[in-house]
Amino acid sequence: MSSIDALQADVAARRAALAGTVDELAGRLTPQALVRQNTEAAKAKFADLTTTPEGDLRVERIVAVAAAVAVVVALRVWGGRRRKRRRG
């Protein structure tokens, strides 16, 4: 085999490897794959924040988040009623 044939074979092999890599990256970056990855990451983070390593619920954190959400909702409702009274 001449060195030209060896170079051509090497180029062809590298091209095939590169094409495989590009196809793999394209598959990882589809919208469905990105949504799946982000969903899995969010679920894992939520589970990490709300459970102990033993699997028990961290009630104090859940209650704190629920209270914060309740305060935000109450402020939004109160602010909306206040603005409505000013206009009317």
N, C-alpha and C positions, 0 to 999 in steps of 0.2 A: 504494500500500500504506500503510495507516495504521500509526501507531506501535504500536498494540496487536498488529496482525498481525506486525509486525517483532519485537516482544518475544516473542510466542508461538513464532515460528520460531526465534529465538535460544535460547529455553528448550528447545525440542525438539532442536535441534542439540547443545546442551550435555549434555542428558540422554543422547542417543545416544553422545556421546563418553565420558561418565562410565561408561555401561554397558559400553562396550568396554574401558575401563581396568579396571573391576572384574572383567570376565571374564578379562582377561589376568593380573591378579594372582591370581585364583583358580586359574588354570592353573599358574602358577609355584609355588603353595603346596600342590599336591597331594602326598600322601606319596611317590608314585612320582617326581615331579619333584625333591623334596627329596633323596631317596635318590640319584638320578642326579647331582645337583649335588655332594653331599658325596662320592660315589664318585670323581667326576672331580677334585675338589679334592685328595682323599687321594692319588690316583694321581700327580697333578702334583707334589705335595709330596714324595712318595716318590722320584719320578724326579729331582727337583731335589736332594734330599739324597744320592742314590746315584750320580749321574753328574756329570761336569764339563760345562761349557758346550760342549766339543768332542764330548761323547757317551761319553767313557771312564768306566769304572766307578771309583768311589772305594773301592778295596778296603779301605783303612784304616778307613773308616766302617762298612762292612759287617762287617768282622771285629770291630770294637769292639761293635757291636750284638749280633752272634752270641755274643760272649763274655759280655756282660751278661745275655743271655737264659739262657745255660748256667749262670751263677752263680745266678741267681734260681731256676731249676729245681732245681739241686743243693741250695740252701738249703731249698726247699720239701720235697724228698724227705728230706733229713736231719732237718728239723724234724718231719715226719710220723712217721718211724721212732722218733725220740726220744720223742715223745708216746705212741706205741704201746707202747714199752718201759715207760714210767712206769705206764701203766694196767694192763698185763698182768703 
